[in-house]
Amino acid sequence: MKRTAIVLALAALSSPAFGAVIFQDNFESGLSPANWLIIGSAQTVADPLGPGNTVLNFTAPGSGGDLFSVVIPVGAAAYH
């Protein structure tokens, strides 16, 4: 009985509701102000190792964060 309860609890915790993607960006379109708040030196540049790709680059050292995602709206029942 106890083992069944543990298996059911693990199955419930692994449901898609807990693992849903709420934000993603591949940087191929640059750093859109709709998705990103740029405070420091973040920029997108051509990937030197993969032609046709774009990568994130920082032009200066910084601390405290150079790039932040904008506020992501989630449901009231979601955990942050």
Beta strands, then each sheet from edge to edge (+ up, - down):
strand 1: 36-38
strand 2: 42-46
strand 3: 54-58
strand 4: 67-69
sheet 1: 1+ 4-
sheet 2: 2+ 3-
end
